[in-house]
Amino acid sequence: MISKLIVAAATAATLMSGVACAQSSTVNGAAGGAVTGAIVGGPVGAAVGGVAGAVVGTAIDPPPQKVVTYVREAPAPSARVVVKEKVIVGQPLPETVVVTPIPDDPTYAYAVVNDERVIVEPSSRKVIQVIK
């Protein structure tokens, strides 16, 4: 029974990761996680998925549109920054990457890595959004 619970929780977390990335709030993340968890693991999966979805939903709230616009229009650095790691939403940038604070909203910063503009949380360097 315990192994089924662990497998169900792991499967729910895996399936939920794609769904949760599209969520924009804790409530939506929790609801999406609970539904996915219920499909995979029944009532226990719903509970595990709801909690995990709430955590992921909180972590990836999108930045305001003015921040996205600023990052999209900001001049690129003169030196190209390339890292071996793939830039992934929710993961921190390497310490070697210089992040620049957003002047009008210091709760966000940005960087241009591997020719992609990314918005990050300055304190943790966690990627919040990749601008396409």
C-alpha positions as CSV (number, residue, x, y, z in Angstrom):
1,M,0.0,0.0,0.0
2,I,2.8,2.4,0.9
3,S,4.6,1.7,-2.4
4,K,1.4,2.4,-4.3
5,L,1.0,5.7,-2.5
6,I,4.6,6.7,-3.3
7,V,4.2,5.7,-7.0
8,A,0.8,7.6,-7.1
9,A,2.4,10.7,-5.6
10,A,5.4,10.6,-7.9
11,T,3.2,10.1,-10.9
12,A,0.8,12.9,-9.9
13,A,3.7,15.2,-9.4
14,T,5.1,14.4,-12.8
15,L,1.8,14.7,-14.6
16,M,1.0,17.9,-12.7
17,S,4.2,19.7,-13.5
18,G,3.1,20.5,-17.0
19,V,-0.4,21.5,-15.9
20,A,0.9,23.5,-13.0
21,C,3.3,25.5,-15.2
22,A,0.2,26.9,-17.0
23,Q,-1.4,27.9,-13.7
24,S,-1.3,31.5,-12.5
25,S,-2.2,31.3,-8.9
26,T,-2.2,29.1,-5.8
27,V,-5.9,28.3,-6.1
28,N,-5.6,27.2,-9.7
29,G,-2.5,25.2,-8.9
30,A,-4.2,23.5,-6.0
31,A,-7.3,22.7,-8.0
32,G,-5.3,21.4,-11.0
33,G,-3.1,19.3,-8.7
34,A,-6.0,17.8,-6.9
35,V,-7.7,16.8,-10.1
36,T,-4.6,15.3,-11.6
37,G,-3.9,13.5,-8.3
38,A,-7.4,12.2,-8.0
39,I,-7.2,10.7,-11.6
40,V,-3.9,9.0,-10.8
41,G,-4.2,8.1,-7.1
42,G,-7.8,8.4,-6.0
43,P,-8.6,10.3,-2.8
44,V,-5.0,10.1,-1.4
45,G,-3.6,11.3,-4.8
46,A,-6.1,14.2,-4.7
47,A,-4.8,15.3,-1.3
48,V,-1.1,15.0,-2.4
49,G,-1.7,16.6,-5.7
50,G,-3.6,19.5,-4.2
51,V,-0.8,20.4,-1.8
52,A,1.9,20.0,-4.5
53,G,-0.2,22.1,-6.9
54,A,-0.6,24.9,-4.4
55,V,3.1,25.0,-3.9
56,V,3.9,25.0,-7.6
57,G,1.1,27.5,-8.3
58,T,2.5,29.9,-5.8
59,A,6.0,29.6,-7.2
60,I,5.3,30.5,-10.7
61,D,2.8,33.4,-10.6
62,P,3.6,35.4,-13.8
63,P,5.2,38.8,-13.5
64,P,3.1,42.0,-14.4
65,Q,2.9,42.9,-18.1
66,K,5.0,46.0,-17.5
67,V,7.9,43.9,-16.3
68,V,7.5,41.5,-19.3
69,T,7.5,44.6,-21.7
70,Y,10.6,46.1,-20.0
71,V,12.5,42.8,-20.3
72,R,11.5,42.4,-23.9
73,E,12.6,45.9,-24.9
74,A,15.7,46.2,-22.7
75,P,19.0,46.3,-24.6
76,A,20.9,43.0,-24.7
77,P,24.3,42.9,-23.0
78,S,27.3,43.4,-25.3
79,A,28.8,40.0,-24.2
80,R,26.9,36.9,-25.1
81,V,26.1,34.7,-22.0
82,V,26.0,30.9,-22.7
83,V,25.5,28.2,-20.1
84,K,25.4,24.4,-20.6
85,E,22.3,24.0,-18.5
86,K,18.9,24.5,-20.0
87,V,17.0,27.5,-18.7
88,I,14.0,26.0,-16.9
89,V,11.1,27.9,-15.2
90,G,11.4,27.2,-11.5
91,Q,15.1,26.5,-11.5
92,P,17.8,29.0,-10.5
93,L,20.2,30.5,-12.9
94,P,23.9,29.6,-12.4
95,E,25.8,32.0,-10.2
96,T,28.0,33.0,-13.2
97,V,25.0,34.7,-14.9
98,V,24.6,38.4,-14.0
99,V,21.0,39.3,-13.3
100,T,19.9,43.0,-13.7
101,P,17.1,44.4,-11.4
102,I,14.0,45.9,-13.0
103,P,14.2,49.6,-12.2
104,D,10.4,50.1,-11.6
105,D,9.9,46.8,-9.8
106,P,12.9,45.5,-7.8
107,T,11.0,42.3,-6.9
108,Y,12.0,41.1,-10.4
109,A,15.3,41.0,-12.3
110,Y,16.3,39.7,-15.8
111,A,19.1,38.2,-17.7
112,V,19.8,37.2,-21.3
113,V,21.1,33.6,-21.3
114,N,21.6,31.4,-24.4
115,D,19.9,34.1,-26.4
116,E,16.8,33.9,-24.3
117,R,15.5,36.7,-22.1
118,V,14.4,35.4,-18.7
119,I,12.7,37.1,-15.7
120,V,14.0,35.9,-12.4
121,E,13.4,36.4,-8.7
122,P,16.5,38.3,-7.6
123,S,17.0,36.7,-4.1
124,S,16.8,33.1,-5.3
125,R,17.8,33.6,-9.0
126,K,14.9,31.3,-9.8
127,V,13.5,31.7,-13.3
128,I,10.0,32.9,-13.3
129,Q,9.4,33.3,-17.0
130,V,11.2,32.8,-20.3
131,I,10.3,35.5,-22.8
132,K,9.8,34.2,-26.3
